[in-house]
Amino acid sequence: MTFLTIGHRGVMGVEPENTVRSFIRAEREGMDVIELDLHLSKDGALVVMHDADVDRTTDGSGAISEHTLAELRELDAGRGERIPLFEEVLDAVGAPLQAEIKDKAAARALAEVMVRRDLLGRVDVLSFHDEALAEIRGLLPAVRTALVASRYGLDVIDRARAVGAGMLVLNIRRLTLELVERAHAAGLKVIGWTVNTQDQLRLARGLGLDGGTTDFPEIRRATRYTA
């Protein structure tokens, strides 16, 4: 069985998260897929950051939505890196991507880029928010989507199916074999996050997961020794 190793915000355990530097490192380390997060700036630019504000990961403060792209570009996102545009990441690496969106507005902006750059075969769209996944599927019926959840029960399977998602991306600390088996029986792939230790990797393989999202390059190297 193929086990996908997904680089979390690039390889955020060793590089500044959600930066071009981190994404290039993830690709160089052989990650199968690279995960990133998207927000809209005040002037509608689709930028790559996890939090809704810039406080934690840059030398600035305030909400992303209150900053123009030019203002965001002035901030240091770690080791001199700048907050990238989504399209800059598309140009910087060739790996498949998982793009997490937070709301309907980001869904609409992402759909426009995906159509213009023919990304349906390269980008999977992820969200914790059912309505955001429903929005992008309405715009792009052929898009591949995944429902993300941290606190969940068996109902997460029905939630995913209701919005047409083909994959679940779930907090590995709450995963059970029953849920994985039921999801697989429903035709859903299951990814666990985050898989940052050898024990977590063994758990992921033991549960029969389709992949794991990790902060560290060494987990990618370790997958060849676990089965």
C-alpha positions in Angstrom: 0.0 0.0 0.0 1.3 3.4 -0.9 1.7 5.7 2.1 1.9 9.4 1.2 4.2 11.7 3.2 2.8 15.2 3.3 5.0 18.2 4.2 3.2 20.3 6.8 3.4 24.0 5.7 6.5 22.8 3.9 8.7 21.3 6.6 7.9 23.6 9.4 9.9 21.6 11.9 13.1 22.8 10.3 12.2 25.8 8.2 10.0 28.9 8.6 6.4 27.6 8.0 4.5 28.5 4.8 7.5 30.1 3.1 9.0 29.4 -0.3 12.2 28.3 1.6 10.1 25.7 3.5 8.4 24.5 0.3 11.6 24.1 -1.6 13.1 22.2 1.3 10.1 19.9 1.4 10.4 19.1 -2.3 14.1 18.5 -2.0 13.6 16.1 1.0 11.2 14.1 -1.2 7.9 14.8 0.3 5.1 13.3 -1.8 2.8 16.3 -1.3 3.2 19.7 0.2 0.5 21.2 2.4 -0.1 25.0 2.7 -2.7 27.5 4.0 -4.4 30.3 2.2 -5.9 33.7 3.3 -7.0 36.8 1.4 -5.2 40.1 2.0 -7.1 43.4 2.3 -6.8 43.9 -1.4 -7.8 40.4 -2.3 -4.4 38.7 -2.9 -4.3 35.0 -2.1 -1.4 34.7 0.3 0.1 31.7 2.1 -0.2 31.8 5.9 -1.8 29.6 8.5 -3.1 32.0 11.1 -5.7 34.7 10.5 -3.2 37.3 11.8 0.5 37.8 11.3 1.6 38.0 14.9 3.0 34.5 15.5 5.0 33.9 12.4 6.2 37.4 11.3 7.6 40.6 12.9 4.3 42.4 12.3 0.9 42.4 14.0 -2.8 42.5 13.1 -5.1 40.5 10.9 -4.1 39.5 7.4 -7.4 40.9 6.1 -6.4 44.3 7.4 -3.1 44.4 5.5 -2.6 45.0 1.8 -0.3 42.7 -0.1 2.3 45.5 -0.2 2.1 45.8 3.6 2.4 42.0 4.0 5.4 42.0 1.8 7.3 44.2 4.2 7.1 41.6 7.0 9.8 39.1 7.8 8.2 35.6 7.9 11.4 34.0 9.3 15.1 34.0 8.2 14.4 36.9 5.9 11.6 35.1 4.0 8.5 37.0 2.8 4.9 35.9 2.9 4.4 34.3 -0.5 1.6 34.5 -2.9 0.0 31.2 -3.8 1.1 31.6 -7.4 4.7 32.1 -6.3 4.6 28.7 -4.6 3.2 27.1 -7.8 6.2 28.5 -9.7 8.7 27.6 -7.0 8.0 23.9 -6.6 6.6 21.2 -8.9 5.2 18.9 -6.2 1.5 18.1 -5.7 -0.1 20.5 -3.2 -2.8 20.4 -0.6 -4.2 23.9 -0.2 -6.2 24.6 3.0 -8.9 27.3 2.9 -10.7 28.9 5.8 -13.8 30.4 4.2 -15.9 30.9 1.1 -14.1 34.0 -0.1 -10.8 32.1 -0.2 -12.6 29.3 -2.0 -13.7 31.6 -4.7 -10.2 33.1 -5.1 -8.6 29.7 -5.2 -11.1 28.4 -7.8 -10.2 31.3 -10.1 -6.5 30.5 -9.9 -7.1 26.7 -10.3 -9.1 27.3 -13.5 -6.7 29.8 -15.0 -3.6 27.7 -14.3 -5.3 24.3 -14.9 -4.5 22.9 -11.4 -7.3 20.3 -10.9 -4.7 17.5 -11.3 -2.2 19.1 -9.0 -4.0 20.7 -6.1 -6.3 19.1 -3.5 -8.4 21.6 -1.5 -8.7 21.1 2.2 -10.8 22.8 4.9 -12.1 22.4 8.4 -15.2 24.2 7.1 -17.9 22.1 5.3 -19.3 25.3 3.7 -15.9 26.2 2.2 -15.6 22.8 0.6 -19.2 23.0 -0.7 -18.4 26.4 -2.2 -15.4 25.3 -4.2 -17.1 22.1 -5.3 -20.0 24.2 -6.6 -17.5 26.3 -8.6 -15.3 23.4 -9.7 -17.3 20.1 -9.7 -14.2 18.0 -10.6 -12.0 19.4 -7.8 -10.6 16.9 -5.2 -11.4 17.9 -1.7 -10.7 16.8 1.9 -12.4 17.5 5.1 -10.0 18.3 8.0 -11.0 17.7 11.6 -9.4 17.8 15.0 -12.3 16.9 17.3 -14.6 14.4 15.6 -16.6 11.2 15.8 -17.8 8.7 13.2 -20.1 11.4 11.9 -17.1 13.0 10.1 -17.5 10.3 7.4 -21.1 11.5 6.6 -20.0 15.1 6.7 -17.3 14.4 4.1 -19.7 12.6 1.9 -22.3 15.4 2.1 -19.8 17.9 0.7 -18.4 15.5 -1.9 -15.0 15.2 -0.2 -12.9 12.2 -1.2 -10.5 12.3 1.8 -10.4 12.9 5.5 -7.4 14.6 7.2 -7.7 13.8 10.9 -5.9 14.4 14.1 -4.1 11.2 14.6 -4.5 11.3 18.4 -8.2 10.6 18.1 -8.1 8.1 15.2 -9.5 4.6 15.7 -9.3 1.5 13.5 -13.1 1.5 13.4 -13.2 4.9 11.9 -10.5 4.2 9.3 -12.2 1.0 8.2 -15.6 2.7 7.9 -14.1 5.6 6.0 -12.3 3.2 3.6 -15.5 1.2 3.2 -17.2 4.5 2.2 -14.5 5.2 -0.4 -12.7 7.8 1.5 -8.9 8.1 2.0 -7.7 8.9 5.5 -4.6 11.0 6.3 -3.4 11.5 9.9 -1.8 14.6 11.3 0.7 15.3 12.6 3.0 12.3 12.3 6.2 13.6 13.9 7.7 10.7 15.8 8.5 7.1 15.0 5.7 5.9 17.3 3.2 8.1 15.5 4.5 6.7 12.2 4.1 3.1 13.4 0.5 4.0 14.6 -0.3 5.5 11.2 0.9 2.4 9.4 -0.9 0.1 11.9 -4.2 1.9 11.4 -3.8 1.5 7.6 -3.8 5.2 6.9 -3.2 6.4 3.3 -0.7 9.0 4.5 0.6 11.2 7.2 1.2 15.0 7.5 4.6 15.7 9.1 6.7 18.7 10.2 10.0 16.8 9.7 12.0 15.5 6.7 13.2 12.4 8.6 9.7 11.0 8.8 9.8 10.8 5.0 13.0 8.9 5.1 11.6 6.6 7.9 8.6 5.5 5.9 10.7 3.1 3.8 11.4 1.1 7.0 7.9 0.9 8.4 5.1 -1.3 7.0 
